[in-house]
Amino acid sequence: MFDITRIFCDICVMENISFKDFEALLLADRSIRRFDASRPVSKECIMELVGLTRYCASGRNLQPLRYLPIHKADDCDKLFPLLAWAGYYADWAGPDVDERPRAYLVQCLDTNLTQNPMCDEGLQLQAITLGARAMGLGCCIIKAFNAPRLKESFELPENLDPRYVLAIGYPAENAKIVDMGADGDYKYYRDDDDAQCVPKRTIDQIIIER
């Protein structure tokens, strides 16, 4: 297994990992919605990924986010029906049984500390997905889920507010970035080879010229 802590420390000080290496990792870090359900994800792997969040910047350095690891088969089966998958695929209800994630992380806000996590949610989710990709795993960040039922089903205390669910597993599909067309359509889609294509704006479209 990769020493994820060392990899991210090397990136921070730019000693052993180049900009191109980091760019390649970021390009590979795409949303995965179909997984190899025959390959389990260990609790130790999940804990190592959560450990990356300790090194992220945090608004006011409050560090108010908590994580519920889900990796047992029964718990994964209990969580899956509470999730909504791929809003742009209107005729797709989500991955089949043999393509479902083998683990999840539920990101929760400790409302005893704050009602506003500021930038923390996205920063930590990106750190986890990059770390997972370095391990050969894929992730999908899910915002559309039944939070009240999740909270009840997993007996979360009142002060923990579920914010995101992160699906984790070994990818069973190809996902890639493609140039956004002239029509500006940003919706992801599957091409003739069943690869998931994610349109991205060009650098010229996101730079503000003075």
C-alpha positions in Angstrom: 0.0 0.0 0.0 1.2 3.6 -0.7 2.4 5.7 2.2 -0.2 8.3 1.6 1.1 10.6 4.3 4.5 10.7 2.8 3.2 11.3 -0.7 1.2 14.3 0.4 4.0 15.7 2.5 6.3 15.4 -0.6 3.8 17.3 -2.7 3.6 20.1 -0.1 7.4 20.6 -0.1 7.8 19.8 -3.8 10.7 17.4 -3.1 10.0 14.1 -4.8 6.8 14.7 -6.7 6.7 17.1 -9.6 3.9 19.4 -10.8 3.3 17.0 -13.7 2.9 14.1 -11.2 0.4 16.0 -9.2 -1.5 17.1 -12.4 -1.7 13.4 -13.5 -3.1 12.4 -10.2 -5.7 15.2 -10.4 -6.6 14.2 -13.9 -7.1 10.6 -12.8 -9.3 11.6 -9.9 -12.7 11.4 -11.6 -16.1 10.5 -10.2 -16.6 6.7 -10.4 -20.1 5.3 -10.3 -19.5 1.6 -11.1 -17.2 -0.4 -9.0 -15.7 -4.0 -8.8 -17.9 -5.4 -6.0 -15.7 -8.5 -5.8 -12.8 -6.4 -4.3 -13.3 -5.3 -0.7 -11.9 -2.1 0.8 -10.4 -2.6 4.3 -11.2 -0.5 7.3 -7.5 0.2 7.6 -7.5 1.7 4.1 -10.5 3.9 5.0 -8.8 5.1 8.3 -5.7 6.0 6.3 -7.7 8.1 3.9 -9.6 9.9 6.8 -6.2 10.6 8.3 -5.4 12.8 5.3 -8.1 15.3 6.4 -5.9 16.2 9.4 -3.5 18.0 7.1 -6.1 20.1 5.3 -6.6 23.8 5.9 -9.6 24.5 8.0 -11.6 27.7 8.4 -10.7 29.3 11.8 -8.8 26.0 12.3 -12.0 24.7 13.9 -11.8 21.3 12.3 -15.6 20.6 12.8 -16.0 17.6 10.4 -16.4 14.0 11.5 -16.5 10.8 9.5 -18.5 7.6 9.8 -16.7 4.7 8.0 -19.0 2.1 6.5 -17.4 -1.0 5.1 -19.3 -4.1 6.3 -21.5 -5.6 3.6 -24.7 -5.3 5.7 -24.1 -1.7 6.4 -23.3 -0.9 2.7 -26.6 -2.6 1.7 -28.4 -0.5 4.3 -26.9 2.7 3.0 -27.2 2.2 -0.8 -31.0 2.7 -1.1 -30.7 6.1 0.6 -28.5 7.4 -2.2 -29.4 9.1 -5.5 -27.0 8.4 -8.3 -26.0 10.5 -11.4 -28.7 13.1 -11.9 -27.8 13.5 -15.5 -28.5 9.8 -16.3 -32.3 10.0 -16.0 -32.9 6.4 -16.9 -30.2 4.9 -14.6 -31.1 4.0 -11.0 -27.5 3.5 -10.0 -24.9 0.7 -10.1 -26.1 -3.0 -10.3 -25.4 -5.3 -7.3 -22.1 -6.4 -8.7 -21.0 -2.8 -9.4 -21.8 -1.2 -6.1 -19.2 0.5 -3.8 -17.6 -1.7 -1.2 -17.1 1.1 1.3 -18.4 4.6 2.2 -17.5 7.6 4.3 -20.3 9.8 5.6 -19.0 13.3 6.2 -20.8 14.9 9.1 -20.7 18.4 10.6 -20.4 18.7 14.4 -23.1 21.3 15.0 -21.9 21.7 18.6 -18.9 23.5 17.1 -20.5 25.5 14.3 -23.3 25.6 11.8 -20.9 26.8 9.0 -18.0 24.6 8.0 -16.8 27.3 5.5 -14.4 25.7 3.0 -13.6 22.5 5.0 -16.1 20.1 3.3 -14.6 20.4 -0.2 -11.0 20.6 0.9 -11.3 17.4 2.9 -13.3 15.5 0.2 -10.7 16.3 -2.4 -7.9 15.2 -0.2 -9.6 11.9 0.4 -10.4 11.3 -3.3 -6.8 12.1 -4.4 -5.5 9.8 -1.7 -7.9 7.0 -2.8 -6.8 7.4 -6.4 -3.1 7.1 -5.4 -4.1 3.8 -3.8 -5.8 2.6 -7.0 -9.3 3.3 -5.7 -12.1 5.4 -7.1 -14.7 7.6 -5.4 -17.9 9.4 -6.0 -18.9 12.4 -3.9 -22.7 12.2 -3.3 -24.8 15.1 -2.0 -28.2 13.7 -3.0 -29.2 11.3 -0.2 -31.9 10.9 2.5 -30.1 12.5 5.4 -32.8 11.9 8.0 -33.1 8.2 7.3 -29.3 7.9 7.2 -29.0 9.6 10.6 -31.7 7.3 12.0 -30.4 4.1 10.4 -26.9 4.5 11.7 -27.9 6.1 15.0 -25.9 9.3 14.7 -26.1 11.6 17.6 -28.2 14.8 17.3 -25.2 17.1 16.9 -23.8 15.2 13.8 -25.3 16.5 10.6 -24.6 14.3 7.5 -23.3 16.6 4.7 -21.9 14.3 2.1 -21.6 10.6 1.4 -18.4 9.4 -0.3 -18.6 6.1 -2.2 -15.3 4.1 -2.4 -14.2 1.1 -4.3 -12.1 -0.3 -7.1 -13.2 1.3 -10.5 -15.1 -0.9 -12.9 -15.5 1.9 -15.5 -13.4 4.3 -17.4 -14.0 8.0 -16.7 -12.2 10.8 -18.5 -12.1 14.5 -19.1 -13.1 15.9 -22.5 -13.2 19.4 -23.9 -16.4 21.2 -23.5 -18.2 21.8 -26.8 -19.0 25.1 -28.3 -22.6 24.8 -27.0 -21.3 25.0 -23.4 -23.0 21.7 -22.4 -21.4 20.7 -19.1 -23.4 17.5 -18.5 -21.4 14.3 -18.2 -22.3 11.5 -20.5 -21.2 8.0 -21.7 -19.7 7.6 -25.1 -20.0 4.8 -27.6 -17.3 2.8 -25.6 -19.4 3.2 -22.4 -16.7 5.5 -20.9 -17.9 8.3 -18.7 -17.0 11.7 -20.2 -16.8 14.8 -18.2 -16.7 18.1 -20.1 -14.4 20.8 -18.7 -14.0 24.4 -19.6 -10.7 25.5 -21.2 -8.2 27.7 -19.4 -9.3 30.6 -21.6 -12.8 30.3 -20.3 -11.9 30.5 -16.7 -9.2 33.1 -16.6 -10.4 36.7 -16.2 -8.6 39.0 -18.6 -7.9 42.6 -17.5 
